[in-house]
Amino acid sequence: MYREAIRQLYEWKDKKNRKPLIIKGARQVGKTWLMKQFAKEAFPKHVYINFEDNELLKNIFEKDFDINRIVLALQLETGVVIDENTLILFDELQESPRGITALKYFYEKAPQYPIIAAGSLLGIAMHHSDSFPVGKVDFLQLYPLSFQEFLSALGQQQLAGLVASSDWEMMKAFHSKIENYLRQYFFIGGMPEVVMSFVENQNFETARALQQNIIETYESDFSKHAPLNEVPRLRMVWRSIPGQLAKENRKFIYGSVKEGARAKDFELSIEWLQDAGLVYKVNRTKKGQLPLSAYEDFAAFKLFTLDIGLLGAMSRLSAKTLLDGNSLYTDYKGALTEQYVLQQLKYVKNLDIYYWSADNSQGEIDFLVQKDDKITPIEVKAEENLQAKSLHAFVDKNEGLKGVRFSMSDYREQNWMTNYPLFAIASAIH
């Protein structure tokens, strides 16, 4: 299995002023596999400590931050002599008291040791840490597999290369073949365990069973790690997402979670889900002008799940419904396609992602993104529908902008907008 994040890890390794690296991401997106795979490829030796199941070392940082003492303990536990060519891997670091703070002292007192830390709930731990090492660590955000990575996992490396290129004529020639894989991706998604199971046995039922297990694991985490009074609210918000997206609401509706609910009832729950990496929150912006953040509307937002395959599982959509385009799929077609586009946009570095809707509810832009000083309005179409009235009106109103439409149609250039096939997001936004 190839992960694009491996390339980012090599870039980190070669940095002159390298800091301890924290890999953030939801449970089961492949953080442990990525760390270990990189260690095998890039270092002559490594030590791996999982603080969730290592009682001996779990409290190693509580006494003090004496690096010599800590390194000696790691050597005694693993039997590996640690030097500057040894990659130190700390997994489930949030389970070790003061573990996050310890990274600061490794950077300040012993920068020669390369360290990568990860954890399923590191986002939550960092958010509540009273001594977070600001400026002393680097970050890498790991998401489920992108569509390109999915193609590579299935042995379709050449197709993966094609969708990342700008060879529109070749993409047009292979459109139906790529679209078939895209429909599979809509069902399978990008959770590594699910993808690898599908690679091995091509069984959609097995894939769906694994997705349900992952969802149950996440809901189990609510009870284990969230404040007790927040658990029912977490479940309500989490389970409401498919329905909210299917209705294509212009924003997250608290009343759809619980009748009469207000923002204050669920703000903490949404924050917890974000910190755990389980949801993506996309805020509304009021204007299409630089910088988009200056016009952010914090009261209006949409929530997406971390993975399109899990969204389909939560919606109880069958493989036959998705692959055959069954009419029962109509209500969720737009939701799944928006989820897919957002997921691929998340892989674009330094991209600020918003959506826009008019104050009078006349018109909406699915995504409005900013990279450096360039703003791009994006419209998402599930099929080959080429009407884009809202996008056209928005571009006309905001001088200097050019729209992008993602649909199942082939590449098409117009003076105010470019249509890209849905499978070519990597080519369109970079």
Secondary structure as UniProt FT lines:
FT   HELIX           5..13
FT   TURN            16..17
FT   STRAND          21..24
FT   TURN            27..28
FT   HELIX           31..42
FT   STRAND          45..50
FT   TURN            51..53
FT   TURN            55..62
FT   HELIX           67..78
FT   TURN            84..85
FT   STRAND          86..91
FT   HELIX           93..95
FT   TURN            97..98
FT   HELIX           99..109
FT   TURN            111..112
FT   STRAND          115..118
FT   TURN            120..121
FT   HELIX           122..128
FT   TURN            134..135
FT   STRAND          138..141
FT   HELIX           147..153
FT   TURN            154..155
FT   HELIX           157..163
FT   HELIX           168..173
FT   HELIX           175..188
FT   HELIX           192..201
FT   HELIX           204..225
FT   HELIX           228..230
FT   HELIX           231..246
FT   TURN            247..248
FT   HELIX           254..257
FT   TURN            259..260
FT   HELIX           263..275
FT   TURN            276..277
FT   STRAND          279..285
FT   HELIX           292..295
FT   STRAND          296..305
FT   HELIX           308..314
FT   TURN            315..316
FT   HELIX           319..324
FT   HELIX           327..329
FT   HELIX           330..345
FT   TURN            346..347
FT   TURN            349..350
FT   STRAND          351..357
FT   TURN            359..360
FT   STRAND          364..371
FT   TURN            372..373
FT   STRAND          374..380
FT   HELIX           389..397
FT   TURN            399..400
FT   STRAND          403..407
FT   STRAND          412..413
FT   STRAND          417..421
FT   HELIX           422..424
FT   HELIX           425..428
//
